[in-house]
Amino acid sequence: WLHWERFLCATDCAAEPRRCVSEQLFVEMADRMVAEGWRDAGYEFICIDDCWMAPTRDKQGRLQADPKRFPGGIRKLADYVHSKGLKLGIYSDVGSKTCAGFPGSYNHYDLDAQTFASWGVDLLKFDGCNSESLELLAEGYRRMSVALNRTGRSIVYSCEWPFYLRPVQQPNYTEIKQYCNHWRNFYDIYDSWSSIKSILDWTALHQDTIVKIAGPGGWNDPDMALVIGNFGLSWDQSVTQMAMWAIMAAPLFMSNDLRHISPEAKWLLQNKEVIAINQDPLGKQGYQLSKDKNFQLWERPLSDRAYAVAVLNQQEIGGPQKFTFPLTLLGNGLACNPACSIRQVLPASRDCGVYSWISSLSVEVNPTGTVLLKV
């Protein structure tokens, strides 16, 4: 769970006590994650994004939490989160200031890494605002990686390196994977269908360069947040986000209010079959196989010679439409050779039966919806 997108940079706790980025917010979310099955479904990190800091470093030059909003400091919060069987994520920036204008880590990489480790932090999201040059940006990402490893604490390193490089130069993903555990490629996600659609379009457009690098230890991050359970997506669009993030082997970070979430959104986000596809141990990222005016067909190789297949209906007008495709398309013709069993996972789970190599499959998909299959 990540606070950004849903809670943004709300810092006025007097005016908005329930929405303010504060110790209380993270304690309440941690309690919900345990009580309502999120931790058991596999959501193990609770992550702080920008705006947690005091406006200045302390006398020793260390980052410090805003004392009003985090009266116990980050160490106390980390201890509480750990006591619940969860892990704590924190945020900093490679440049002189964070995107919201709080102190950045530039010239303090070793000190900040040591500080985070001493607090018991388990993940660092490292943003790329306010870096003076691409050389300093790259050097900062490398140096923080080395500094985190030097602490001896296991800390997941989430980078925004390629996103900030891309307008100027093609990222070297081999190098980025050497230093980072996951990395963001594209703009901030918004609570809207147009945002989800633009991320999917970008990913398909660049799949030749990004799919092959993904695997255990390093992942493409199509901006972290699952915005399911908020305000901007219809039910079918929520199904599409969950299905496609599983196909893309994306890190699953929700940004929503777990104190107010519908049973439907909770069912979707905690769906064990979808999470199993997302977390498949083979660790291969999926890709778009074909698209026409209305439909996109995606597949993802899974362990045990299985495949996840997604059929996305891009139309935003009319009603459900049928899509029929030959099974020889899947897995370079091998997925169903000589036969395969097919199960629909989303929008509802059901067995579709056994198919021979030369047969076709027809699925009916709602506008902006996705049918997710396991073959």
C-alpha positions as CSV (number, residue, x, y, z in Angstrom):
1,W,0.0,0.0,0.0
2,L,1.3,3.4,-1.0
3,H,0.0,6.8,0.1
4,W,0.6,8.7,-3.2
5,E,-2.2,9.1,-5.7
6,R,-5.0,8.8,-3.1
7,F,-3.5,11.0,-0.4
8,L,-1.0,13.1,-2.4
9,C,0.8,15.8,-0.3
10,A,-1.9,16.5,2.3
11,T,0.0,18.0,5.3
12,D,-2.7,20.0,7.1
13,C,-3.7,17.6,9.9
14,A,-5.9,20.2,11.6
15,A,-8.0,20.7,8.5
16,E,-8.0,17.1,7.2
17,P,-7.1,14.7,10.0
18,R,-8.3,11.6,8.1
19,R,-6.4,12.5,4.9
20,C,-3.2,14.0,6.3
21,V,0.1,12.2,5.5
22,S,0.9,11.3,9.1
23,E,1.9,8.5,11.5
24,Q,-1.8,8.0,12.3
25,L,-2.6,7.4,8.6
26,F,0.0,4.6,8.3
27,V,-0.9,3.0,11.6
28,E,-4.6,2.9,10.6
29,M,-3.7,1.4,7.2
30,A,-1.3,-1.2,8.8
31,D,-4.2,-2.2,11.1
32,R,-6.5,-2.6,8.2
33,M,-4.0,-4.6,6.2
34,V,-3.8,-7.2,8.9
35,A,-7.4,-7.3,10.0
36,E,-8.9,-7.4,6.5
37,G,-6.8,-10.0,4.8
38,W,-4.5,-7.8,2.7
39,R,-1.3,-9.1,4.3
40,D,-2.5,-12.7,3.9
41,A,-3.2,-12.0,0.2
42,G,0.5,-10.9,-0.2
43,Y,0.5,-7.1,0.3
44,E,3.3,-6.9,2.7
45,F,4.7,-3.3,2.3
46,I,3.1,-0.1,3.6
47,C,4.9,2.7,1.9
48,I,5.4,6.4,2.6
49,D,5.7,8.7,-0.4
50,D,6.7,12.3,-0.6
51,C,5.9,15.0,2.0
52,W,6.8,13.0,5.2
53,M,9.8,15.1,6.1
54,A,10.4,18.2,8.1
55,P,11.4,21.1,5.9
56,T,15.1,20.9,7.0
57,R,17.6,18.3,8.1
58,D,18.6,18.0,11.8
59,K,21.8,19.4,13.4
60,Q,23.7,16.2,12.3
61,G,22.6,16.7,8.7
62,R,20.1,13.8,8.9
63,L,16.7,13.6,7.4
64,Q,13.9,13.9,9.9
65,A,10.2,13.3,9.9
66,D,7.8,16.2,10.4
67,P,7.6,16.3,14.2
68,K,3.9,17.3,14.3
69,R,2.7,14.7,11.8
70,F,5.1,11.9,12.9
71,P,5.5,12.6,16.7
72,G,7.2,9.2,17.3
73,G,9.5,9.5,14.3
74,I,10.0,6.9,11.6
75,R,11.7,4.3,13.8
76,K,8.7,4.0,16.0
77,L,6.4,3.7,13.0
78,A,8.7,1.0,11.5
79,D,8.6,-1.0,14.8
80,Y,4.8,-0.8,14.8
81,V,4.5,-1.9,11.1
82,H,7.0,-4.8,11.8
83,S,5.0,-5.9,14.8
84,K,2.1,-6.4,12.4
85,G,4.2,-8.7,10.2
86,L,4.4,-6.0,7.5
87,K,7.4,-4.0,6.0
88,L,7.8,-0.2,5.8
89,G,8.7,1.7,2.6
90,I,10.0,5.3,2.6
91,Y,10.6,8.0,-0.1
92,S,13.5,10.3,-1.0
93,D,14.9,11.9,-4.1
94,V,18.2,11.8,-6.0
95,G,18.3,15.6,-6.4
96,S,18.7,18.5,-4.0
97,K,14.9,18.6,-3.2
98,T,12.1,16.1,-3.5
99,C,9.3,16.7,-6.1
100,A,7.3,18.5,-3.4
101,G,10.2,20.6,-2.3
102,F,11.4,18.8,0.8
103,P,15.1,18.0,1.4
104,G,16.6,15.6,-1.2
105,S,19.4,13.1,-0.9
106,Y,22.0,14.8,-3.2
107,N,25.4,14.9,-1.4
108,H,23.9,12.8,1.4
109,Y,23.5,9.3,-0.2
110,D,25.6,7.4,2.4
111,L,24.1,9.2,5.4
112,D,20.5,8.8,4.2
113,A,21.0,5.1,3.4
114,Q,22.4,4.6,6.9
115,T,19.6,6.6,8.4
116,F,16.9,4.6,6.6
117,A,18.6,1.3,7.7
118,S,18.9,2.5,11.3
119,W,15.1,3.2,11.3
120,G,14.3,-0.3,10.0
121,V,13.1,0.7,6.6
122,D,12.5,-2.1,4.1
123,L,12.0,-0.2,0.8
124,L,13.2,3.1,-0.7
125,K,11.3,4.8,-3.5
126,F,13.9,7.1,-5.0
127,D,12.5,9.9,-7.1
128,G,14.3,11.9,-9.8
129,C,13.3,15.6,-9.4
130,N,15.7,18.5,-9.1
131,S,18.8,16.8,-10.4
132,E,21.0,19.3,-12.2
133,S,22.1,17.0,-15.0
134,L,21.6,13.5,-16.4
135,E,25.1,12.6,-15.3
136,L,24.4,13.6,-11.7
137,L,21.0,11.7,-11.9
138,A,22.7,8.5,-13.1
139,E,25.5,8.9,-10.6
140,G,23.0,9.5,-7.8
141,Y,21.0,6.4,-8.6
142,R,24.2,4.3,-8.7
143,R,25.6,5.8,-5.5
144,M,22.4,5.2,-3.5
145,S,22.3,1.6,-4.6
146,V,25.8,1.0,-3.4
147,A,25.1,2.9,-0.2
148,L,21.9,0.8,0.6
149,N,23.9,-2.4,0.0
150,R,26.6,-1.1,2.3
151,T,24.2,-0.8,5.2
152,G,23.8,-4.6,5.3
153,R,20.0,-4.3,5.5
154,S,17.8,-5.8,2.9
155,I,16.1,-2.8,1.3
156,V,14.1,-2.9,-1.9
157,Y,15.3,-0.2,-4.2
158,S,12.6,1.4,-6.4
159,C,14.0,3.8,-9.0
160,E,12.6,6.4,-11.4
161,W,15.8,6.5,-13.4
162,P,14.6,5.6,-16.9
163,F,11.5,7.9,-16.6
164,Y,13.8,11.0,-16.1
165,L,16.3,9.8,-18.8
166,R,13.8,9.0,-21.5
167,P,13.0,12.5,-22.8
168,V,16.7,12.9,-23.6
169,Q,18.2,9.5,-24.1
170,Q,17.4,5.8,-24.4
171,P,17.8,4.2,-21.0
172,N,20.4,1.4,-20.6
173,Y,18.1,-1.1,-18.9
174,T,20.9,-3.6,-18.3
175,E,22.7,-1.1,-16.2
176,I,19.5,0.1,-14.4
177,K,18.7,-3.5,-13.5
178,Q,22.3,-3.9,-12.1
179,Y,21.4,-1.2,-9.5
180,C,17.6,-1.1,-9.0
181,N,14.9,-3.7,-8.1
182,H,12.2,-1.9,-10.0
183,W,12.1,1.2,-12.1
184,R,9.4,3.5,-13.4
185,N,9.2,4.2,-17.1
186,F,6.2,6.5,-17.5
187,Y,4.2,9.3,-16.0
188,D,2.4,9.4,-12.7
189,I,-0.7,7.3,-12.7
190,Y,-4.0,9.1,-12.3
191,D,-7.3,7.8,-11.1
192,S,-8.7,7.7,-14.6
193,W,-9.2,5.4,-17.6
194,S,-7.2,7.7,-19.9
195,S,-4.2,7.3,-17.6
196,I,-4.5,3.4,-17.5
197,K,-4.9,3.4,-21.3
198,S,-1.9,5.6,-21.9
199,I,0.3,3.3,-19.7
200,L,-0.8,0.2,-21.6
201,D,-0.2,1.9,-24.9
202,W,3.2,3.1,-23.9
203,T,4.1,-0.4,-22.6
204,A,3.0,-2.1,-25.9
205,L,4.9,0.5,-28.0
206,H,8.2,-0.1,-26.1
207,Q,7.8,-3.8,-25.3
208,D,10.7,-4.8,-27.5
209,T,13.1,-2.9,-25.3
210,I,11.6,-3.4,-21.8
211,V,10.0,-6.9,-21.7
212,K,13.3,-8.9,-22.0
213,I,15.0,-7.2,-19.1
214,A,12.3,-7.9,-16.5
215,G,12.7,-10.9,-14.2
216,P,13.5,-11.9,-10.6
217,G,15.4,-9.1,-9.0
218,G,14.4,-6.4,-11.4
219,W,11.0,-5.3,-12.7
220,N,9.4,-2.7,-15.0
221,D,7.1,-0.5,-12.9
222,P,4.2,0.9,-15.0
223,D,3.9,3.5,-12.1
224,M,3.1,1.8,-8.9
225,A,-0.4,2.5,-8.0
226,L,-3.4,0.3,-8.5
227,V,-6.2,2.9,-8.3
228,I,-8.9,0.3,-7.9
229,G,-11.3,1.2,-5.1
230,N,-11.1,5.0,-5.7
231,F,-13.3,7.1,-8.0
232,G,-12.1,7.2,-11.6
233,L,-12.5,3.6,-12.9
234,S,-15.7,1.7,-13.8
235,W,-15.9,-1.9,-12.7
236,D,-14.7,-3.2,-16.1
237,Q,-11.8,-0.7,-16.1
238,S,-10.8,-1.9,-12.6
239,V,-10.8,-5.5,-13.9
240,T,-8.6,-4.3,-16.8
241,Q,-6.1,-2.7,-14.5
242,M,-5.8,-5.7,-12.2
243,A,-5.5,-8.1,-15.2
244,M,-3.0,-6.1,-17.1
245,W,-0.8,-5.3,-14.2
246,A,-0.6,-9.1,-13.6
247,I,0.2,-9.7,-17.3
248,M,3.0,-7.0,-17.1
249,A,4.6,-8.6,-14.0
250,A,4.2,-5.2,-12.3
251,P,4.9,-4.6,-8.7
252,L,1.4,-4.4,-7.1
253,F,1.1,-1.3,-4.9
254,M,-2.4,-0.1,-4.1
255,S,-3.2,3.5,-3.5
256,N,-6.7,3.7,-2.0
257,D,-8.3,4.2,1.4
258,L,-8.6,0.8,3.0
259,R,-10.9,2.2,5.6
260,H,-13.5,2.9,2.9
261,I,-13.3,0.3,0.1
262,S,-16.1,-1.6,-1.5
263,P,-16.4,-5.4,-1.2
264,E,-16.1,-5.7,-5.0
265,A,-12.8,-3.7,-5.1
266,K,-11.5,-5.8,-2.2
267,W,-12.4,-9.0,-3.9
268,L,-10.6,-7.9,-7.1
269,L,-7.4,-6.7,-5.3
270,Q,-7.2,-9.8,-3.1
271,N,-8.0,-12.3,-5.9
272,K,-5.7,-15.2,-5.3
273,E,-5.7,-16.5,-8.9
274,V,-4.7,-13.1,-10.3
275,I,-2.1,-12.5,-7.7
276,A,-0.6,-15.9,-8.4
277,I,-0.3,-14.9,-12.1
278,N,1.3,-11.6,-11.2
279,Q,3.8,-13.3,-8.8
280,D,4.6,-16.3,-11.0
281,P,8.1,-17.5,-10.1
282,L,9.2,-17.7,-13.7
283,G,9.2,-13.9,-13.6
284,K,8.7,-13.3,-17.3
285,Q,6.8,-10.1,-18.3
286,G,3.9,-10.4,-20.7
287,Y,3.6,-8.6,-24.1
288,Q,1.0,-7.7,-26.7
289,L,0.6,-10.3,-29.3
290,S,-1.9,-8.5,-31.6
291,K,-4.3,-5.6,-31.8
292,D,-7.0,-4.5,-34.2
293,K,-9.4,-1.6,-34.0
294,N,-11.3,-2.9,-31.0
295,F,-9.2,-5.6,-29.3
296,Q,-5.8,-6.3,-27.9
297,L,-4.5,-9.8,-27.2
298,W,-1.7,-10.1,-24.6
299,E,0.1,-13.2,-23.3
300,R,2.5,-13.9,-20.4
301,P,4.6,-17.2,-20.2
302,L,4.1,-18.8,-16.7
303,S,5.9,-21.6,-14.9
304,D,4.8,-25.2,-15.6
305,R,4.3,-24.5,-19.3
306,A,1.2,-22.4,-18.6
307,Y,0.3,-19.0,-20.1
308,A,-1.8,-16.1,-18.9
309,V,-3.8,-14.5,-21.7
310,A,-5.6,-11.2,-21.7
311,V,-8.2,-10.0,-24.2
312,L,-8.9,-6.3,-23.8
313,N,-11.8,-4.5,-25.5
314,Q,-10.7,-1.0,-26.3
315,Q,-14.1,0.2,-27.5
316,E,-15.7,2.9,-25.3
317,I,-19.1,2.7,-27.0
318,G,-21.8,0.1,-27.4
319,G,-22.1,-3.2,-25.5
320,P,-20.1,-6.4,-25.0
321,Q,-18.4,-7.8,-28.1
322,K,-17.1,-11.2,-29.1
323,F,-13.5,-11.8,-29.9
324,T,-12.4,-15.1,-31.6
325,F,-8.8,-16.1,-32.0
326,P,-6.9,-19.3,-33.0
327,L,-5.1,-21.0,-30.1
328,T,-2.1,-21.5,-32.4
329,L,-1.4,-17.8,-31.7
330,L,-0.4,-18.6,-28.1
331,G,3.1,-19.5,-27.0
332,N,4.5,-19.5,-30.5
333,G,2.0,-22.2,-31.3
334,L,3.1,-24.4,-28.4
335,A,0.7,-23.3,-25.6
336,C,-2.0,-25.7,-26.8
337,N,0.0,-28.3,-28.6
338,P,-1.5,-31.0,-28.7
339,A,-4.2,-29.8,-26.3
340,C,-4.7,-27.4,-23.3
341,S,-7.2,-26.7,-20.6
342,I,-8.4,-23.1,-20.3
343,R,-9.7,-21.3,-17.2
344,Q,-11.2,-17.8,-17.1
345,V,-9.9,-15.9,-14.1
346,L,-11.5,-12.5,-14.6
347,P,-14.0,-10.9,-14.6
348,A,-15.3,-14.1,-12.9
349,S,-13.6,-17.5,-12.5
350,R,-14.9,-20.5,-14.4
351,D,-13.4,-23.5,-16.3
352,C,-13.8,-23.1,-20.1
353,G,-12.8,-26.7,-20.8
354,V,-10.1,-28.6,-22.9
355,Y,-9.2,-27.4,-26.4
356,S,-7.2,-29.0,-29.1
357,W,-4.2,-27.3,-30.8
358,I,-6.2,-26.4,-34.0
359,S,-9.3,-24.9,-32.3
360,S,-10.3,-21.3,-31.7
361,L,-11.6,-19.6,-28.6
362,S,-14.3,-17.0,-28.4
363,V,-14.7,-14.6,-25.5
364,E,-17.2,-11.9,-24.9
365,V,-15.7,-8.7,-23.4
366,N,-17.4,-5.6,-22.1
367,P,-16.3,-2.1,-23.4
368,T,-13.0,-1.1,-21.7
369,G,-13.0,-4.5,-20.0
370,T,-10.6,-7.4,-20.0
371,V,-11.1,-11.2,-19.9
372,L,-8.1,-12.8,-18.2
373,L,-7.4,-16.5,-19.0
374,K,-5.0,-19.1,-17.7
375,V,-4.0,-21.6,-20.4
